């Protein structure tokens, strides 16, 4: 397993990344960055993630309160700065929390565009994406994960071709506050539940996984029976590295 080295990254220097598609799990990144006391500058983040590659598309996925004007202001800023925003209205749950799950949207977009990009960069620490990352890899694409190590599931790191630790390059993606914020991302996420480190997330009781089921439906429409059988067998194995 390779790690991102901003000063001497052979993979980036040799130009192996080609066409790059970036998929940002907005809520996951916001809470992980807030846990590390970092305000992310998305222009800087995109430049770092692109490296020497050619940008195909940068996607930003988030839940929104349709009636909140300040949220819309932030999303308008994102669109005007080169991001394709995919949003879903927040739902209120029985405990009063509000959430919008876009895992399926992210996974489907990654798989649908596979072949049009050479490298996919997924900005998330959610272990649910292990299955999707494997599916994209079996399409012949390079898959990189970007996130804060303490907030990223080890299994997600292990199945990636490359892991970019945003904590190690925080100064390269941090928002400058000298002239005040250009937008207030907190307005977008203030009603969402707090983010926990990977080792503090409670383990739920086993139950049918709607995300896995949806991904299997997508896979069945995208790959042959032989490829699907090979992929299902491969998902039982996780690479072990010296770092874990």
C-alpha positions as CSV (number, residue, x, y, z in Angstrom):
1,X,0.0,0.0,0.0
2,X,1.4,3.4,-1.0
3,X,0.8,6.6,0.9
4,X,0.6,10.2,-0.4
5,X,3.9,12.0,-0.1
6,X,3.4,15.7,-1.2
7,X,7.2,16.2,-1.6
8,X,8.2,13.0,-3.5
9,X,5.3,11.1,-5.0
10,X,6.7,8.9,-7.7
11,X,3.2,7.8,-8.9
12,X,2.1,11.4,-9.5
13,X,5.5,12.5,-11.1
14,X,5.3,9.7,-13.7
15,X,1.9,10.8,-14.7
16,X,0.1,7.5,-14.2
17,X,-3.2,9.0,-13.1
18,X,-4.5,10.2,-16.5
19,X,-8.1,11.3,-16.5
20,X,-9.3,11.9,-13.0
21,X,-12.8,11.9,-11.5
22,X,-13.3,13.2,-8.0
23,X,-16.2,12.0,-5.8
24,X,-16.6,14.0,-2.5
25,X,-18.8,12.7,0.2
26,X,-19.6,16.2,1.6
27,X,-21.1,15.3,5.0
28,X,-18.4,12.7,5.7
29,X,-15.6,15.1,4.8
30,X,-17.0,18.1,6.7
31,X,-17.3,16.2,10.0
32,X,-13.9,14.5,9.6
33,X,-12.3,17.9,8.9
34,X,-14.2,19.5,11.8
35,X,-12.9,16.7,14.1
36,X,-9.4,17.8,13.1
37,X,-10.3,21.5,13.4
38,X,-9.8,22.2,9.7
39,X,-11.9,24.3,7.4
40,X,-11.4,22.8,3.9
41,X,-10.8,25.1,0.9
42,X,-12.4,23.1,-1.9
43,X,-10.4,24.8,-4.7
44,X,-7.2,23.8,-2.9
45,X,-8.5,20.3,-2.3
46,X,-9.3,19.8,-5.9
47,X,-5.9,21.0,-7.1
48,X,-4.2,18.6,-4.7
49,X,-6.4,15.6,-5.6
50,X,-5.9,16.3,-9.3
51,X,-2.1,16.3,-9.1
52,X,-0.7,15.9,-12.6
53,X,-3.9,14.3,-13.9
54,X,-6.6,15.8,-16.2
55,X,-9.9,16.5,-14.5
56,X,-12.8,14.7,-16.0
57,X,-15.4,15.8,-13.4
58,X,-15.5,16.7,-9.7
59,X,-18.7,15.6,-7.9
60,X,-19.9,16.9,-4.5
61,X,-22.7,15.0,-2.7
62,X,-24.6,16.5,0.1
63,X,-27.9,16.7,2.0
64,X,-29.7,20.0,2.0
65,X,-32.6,21.9,3.6
66,X,-34.4,23.2,0.5
67,X,-35.6,26.3,2.3
68,X,-32.2,27.4,3.7
69,X,-30.9,30.2,1.6
70,X,-27.4,30.2,3.1
71,X,-27.0,26.5,2.2
72,X,-27.9,27.3,-1.4
73,X,-25.4,30.1,-1.4
74,X,-22.6,27.6,-0.6
75,X,-23.8,25.2,-3.2
76,X,-23.9,27.9,-5.8
77,X,-20.3,28.8,-4.9
78,X,-19.4,25.1,-5.4
79,X,-21.1,25.0,-8.8
80,X,-19.4,28.2,-10.0
81,X,-16.0,26.8,-9.0
82,X,-16.2,23.6,-11.1
83,X,-18.1,21.1,-9.0
84,X,-21.1,19.1,-10.1
85,X,-23.4,19.2,-7.0
86,X,-25.6,16.2,-6.3
87,X,-28.0,17.0,-3.5
88,X,-30.8,15.3,-1.6
89,X,-33.3,16.8,0.8
90,X,-32.7,16.1,4.4
91,X,-35.0,13.7,6.2
92,X,-36.0,14.0,9.8
93,X,-35.7,10.8,11.9
94,X,-37.6,9.7,15.0
95,X,-34.7,10.9,17.3
96,X,-34.8,14.4,15.8
97,X,-31.6,14.1,13.7
98,X,-31.7,15.1,10.0
99,X,-29.8,13.1,7.4
100,X,-29.6,12.4,3.7
101,X,-27.8,9.3,2.6
102,X,-26.1,9.6,-0.8
103,X,-24.0,6.4,-0.7
104,X,-25.9,4.7,-3.5
105,X,-25.6,7.8,-5.7
106,X,-21.9,8.0,-5.2
107,X,-21.4,4.3,-5.9
108,X,-23.6,4.3,-9.0
109,X,-21.8,7.4,-10.5
110,X,-18.4,5.9,-9.8
111,X,-19.4,2.7,-11.6
112,X,-21.3,4.3,-14.4
113,X,-18.4,6.5,-15.4
114,X,-15.7,3.8,-15.0
115,X,-13.9,3.6,-18.3
116,X,-14.2,7.3,-19.0
117,X,-11.7,8.1,-16.3
118,X,-8.4,6.4,-15.5
119,X,-8.3,7.3,-11.8
120,X,-11.2,7.7,-9.4
121,X,-10.6,9.7,-6.2
122,X,-13.1,9.0,-3.5
123,X,-13.1,11.5,-0.6
124,X,-14.8,9.6,2.2
125,X,-14.0,7.4,5.2
126,X,-17.1,5.3,5.0
127,X,-16.5,1.5,5.0
128,X,-19.7,1.0,3.0
129,X,-17.8,2.0,-0.1
130,X,-15.5,-1.1,0.0
131,X,-17.8,-3.0,-2.3
132,X,-18.0,-0.1,-4.8
133,X,-14.3,0.5,-4.8
134,X,-13.7,-3.2,-5.6
135,X,-16.3,-3.0,-8.4
136,X,-14.6,0.0,-10.0
137,X,-11.1,-1.6,-9.7
138,X,-12.4,-4.7,-11.6
139,X,-13.3,-2.3,-14.4
140,X,-9.6,-1.6,-14.8
141,X,-9.6,1.8,-13.1
142,X,-7.2,3.1,-10.4
143,X,-9.0,4.0,-7.2
144,X,-7.6,6.4,-4.6
145,X,-9.1,7.2,-1.2
146,X,-8.6,10.6,0.3
147,X,-9.4,11.3,3.9
148,X,-8.1,11.7,7.5
149,X,-6.6,8.4,8.6
150,X,-8.2,8.3,12.0
151,X,-11.6,8.9,10.4
152,X,-11.2,6.4,7.6
153,X,-12.2,2.8,7.8
154,X,-9.1,0.6,7.6
155,X,-10.8,-1.8,5.1
156,X,-11.5,1.1,2.8
157,X,-7.8,2.1,2.9
158,X,-6.7,-1.5,2.2
159,X,-8.8,-2.0,-0.9
160,X,-7.7,1.3,-2.5
161,X,-4.8,1.5,-4.9
162,X,-3.6,4.6,-3.0
163,X,-4.4,6.5,0.2
164,X,-4.1,10.2,0.5
165,X,-4.0,11.2,4.2
166,X,-5.5,14.7,4.3
167,X,-4.1,15.1,7.8
168,X,-0.6,15.0,6.5
169,X,-1.2,17.7,3.9
170,X,-3.6,19.8,6.0
171,X,-1.7,23.1,5.2
172,X,-2.2,22.4,1.5
173,X,-6.0,22.2,1.7
174,X,-6.8,24.5,4.6
175,X,-9.0,27.5,4.0
176,X,-7.3,30.9,4.5
177,X,-9.2,33.0,7.0
178,X,-7.2,36.3,6.6
179,X,-9.9,38.0,4.6
180,X,-12.9,36.1,6.1
181,X,-14.7,33.1,4.6
182,X,-16.1,33.2,1.1
183,X,-18.9,30.9,2.1
184,X,-20.1,29.2,5.3
185,X,-20.1,25.5,4.9
186,X,-21.3,25.0,8.5
187,X,-24.7,26.2,7.4
188,X,-24.9,23.2,5.1
189,X,-24.1,20.6,7.8
190,X,-25.1,22.2,11.1
191,X,-28.2,20.0,11.5
192,X,-26.4,16.7,10.8
193,X,-25.2,14.2,13.4
194,X,-21.5,14.6,14.6
195,X,-18.8,12.5,13.0
196,X,-16.9,9.8,15.0
197,X,-13.4,8.4,14.5
198,X,-13.4,5.0,12.8
199,X,-12.6,3.2,16.1
200,X,-15.4,4.8,18.0
201,X,-18.3,4.1,15.6
202,X,-20.7,1.7,17.3
203,X,-21.2,-1.7,15.5
204,X,-24.8,-2.2,14.6
205,X,-26.6,-5.5,14.8
206,X,-26.5,-7.5,11.6
207,X,-29.3,-6.7,9.2
208,X,-30.0,-6.7,5.5
209,X,-27.7,-4.1,3.8
210,X,-29.7,-2.0,1.4
211,X,-26.6,-0.4,0.1
212,X,-25.0,-3.8,-0.8
213,X,-28.2,-4.9,-2.4
214,X,-28.4,-1.8,-4.6
215,X,-24.8,-2.2,-5.6
216,X,-25.4,-5.8,-6.6
217,X,-28.2,-4.7,-8.8
218,X,-25.9,-2.2,-10.5
219,X,-23.1,-4.7,-10.9
220,X,-25.4,-7.2,-12.5
221,X,-26.3,-4.7,-15.2
222,X,-22.7,-3.7,-15.7
223,X,-20.5,-6.9,-15.8
224,X,-20.8,-10.4,-17.1
225,X,-21.6,-13.4,-14.9
226,X,-18.0,-14.6,-15.0
227,X,-16.7,-11.2,-13.9
228,X,-19.4,-11.0,-11.2
229,X,-18.4,-14.4,-9.8
230,X,-14.7,-13.4,-9.8
231,X,-15.5,-10.2,-8.0
232,X,-17.7,-11.7,-5.4
233,X,-14.9,-14.2,-4.5
234,X,-12.4,-11.4,-4.3
235,X,-14.4,-9.3,-1.9
236,X,-13.7,-12.0,0.8
237,X,-10.1,-10.9,0.9
238,X,-8.6,-7.7,2.2
239,X,-5.0,-6.8,1.6
240,X,-2.8,-6.6,4.8
241,X,-0.2,-4.0,4.9
242,X,2.7,-3.2,7.2
243,X,0.9,0.0,8.3
244,X,-2.1,-1.9,9.9
